[in-house]
Amino acid sequence: MLDRIRALYEGDSHAAHTFRYILLIFDLVTIGFVVVTSFFTHTPLIEAIDVVFGILILADFIVRLWIERHKSRYLTRLSTWADIVSVVSFLAPIAGEGLGFLRVLRTLRLLHTYQTLARLRQDFGYFRKNEDIILSSMNLGVFLFIMTGLIYATQYGINPEIRNYVDALYFTVTTLTTTGFGDITLGGPWGRLLSVLVMIFGVTLFLRLLQVLFRPSKVRQECDVCGLVLHDADAVHCKHCGTVIHIETEGNV
C-alpha cells in the first residue's frame, strides 16, 4: 500500500504523471476559488466549500508525511508549513482570511518539483519554449498574492484606506511597480515594514520578469553531445563540450 502511494507521488509511470497533473489542477482550482471569493462576503456555501478544500489538503498533507522517508527534513520545508497554513485557513477561517493567500505556495511547490517540470517540458511545447517566462510570472504572482493577503490581514480594520482586498491589491501593485500614487499608505512599524518588503523583493521579481520578457539571459537549446540546455543568446559553441550549436535567431537590429 505504501509503495503504491509513493509511486503515485514520486514515480515515473503514466498513472503517476496523471495523478500529479490532477493535483496541479486541484491547486489551480483552489487558488482561483480563493482569489475570486476574497472579494465577496463569505456565505455558508463558500464556507462549506472551504471545509471541503481543507479536508482534501489535509488528506494530501497526511499522505505526503506518511510516505516521506525523512520526516524531520520534511517538517523543515517551507512548502510543508504553507500546507499547514492552508489547512488552518480553510478549516478555521477565523484564523485569518488574508493569510489564506499563502495557499498559492502549493502550486509553486508543484511547479518546482523535478517530476512536474520534466513532464510539462515533455508534454507541452509552449511550456518548454517559455518556461522562464512562466516560472518568473508564477513567482511574481505568488509574491503579489501573499503580500496582498498580508497587507489585508494586518491593515483591515485599523487602516481606513484598506477596506477590502482590492485596496490591498491596489497598494501592492502601485508599490511594486514604483508608481507610488500615495493615496494609500500603511501606518505603524509593521505597515512600513511590509511596504519595504514589497519595494525590495517585489521590484526585484518584477525586473526579473521584464528581463526574461525583453532580454533573456539564456536560450534553451539542448546540446546534442552533452545535453546542456541553457546557453548564452549569442553562443556558437557549447560551454561544456565545445560542440557547435545552432540557435535559431532573428539577429540584432
Beta strands, then each sheet from edge to edge (+ up, - down):
strand 1: 218-220
strand 2: 230-232
sheet 1: 1+ 2-
end
